[in-house]
Amino acid sequence: MRVGVGLRWLTALTEGPRESTPQEEPAEHLRFWAYLSTLEQVSDADEADVVREVLTDPDHAMAQTAVLRHLDRRATDLHPQPAYVPWAEMMTRATTRCPFLTQRLREWSLFRAVTFGQPWRPDALLASSDWLQLKAAEASNAAVLEILADGGRTKRIRNTARTNLRQHGSS
């Protein structure tokens, strides 16, 4: 799928002012669902171009949310595989103007390192978002659980890590 062709039909959703009736979805909702659908079907070769195209939407928050969902879906599938590394590099380049999205990709890479026993720094984990700390506290090794049980950012993260540390110790 070529990007211009794949997303051209969305132009009709963004042209001109449009009032929505109670039965009609607002244009940004339609674009959001269309972006998610397009991103689910995009080929690997066109993925970065489609991500960049979505991020040009005038509703930046909506566009970033659609791309975030896509990144999380793809990273969930790819992080256990060697293909994750080149994919994450490609997506980082595609999202470079969106610090939140590039941060999420860095955190997926940290999660991957923690999960698969690759080198990582405890201070990087402690400086990470609540999202990553909770994800790591829910499914990690004893070293990660100990760090998060003591220094996790929120009470929920610390309690989750403590609970899983106890279960990890009794296994």
Salt bridges, closest charged atoms under 4 A:
GLU24 OE2 - ARG18 NH2 3.00
GLU25 OE1 - HIS29 ND1 2.87
ASP44 OD1 - ARG74 NH2 3.33
ASP46 OD1 - ARG2 NH2 3.05
GLU47 OE2 - HIS70 NE2 2.56
GLU47 OE1 - ARG74 NH2 3.12
ASP49 OD1 - ARG52 NH2 2.86
ASP57 OD2 - ARG31 NE 2.70
ASP72 OD2 - ARG104 NH1 2.65
ASP123 OD1 - ARG121 NE 3.08
ASP130 OD1 - ARG153 NE 3.14
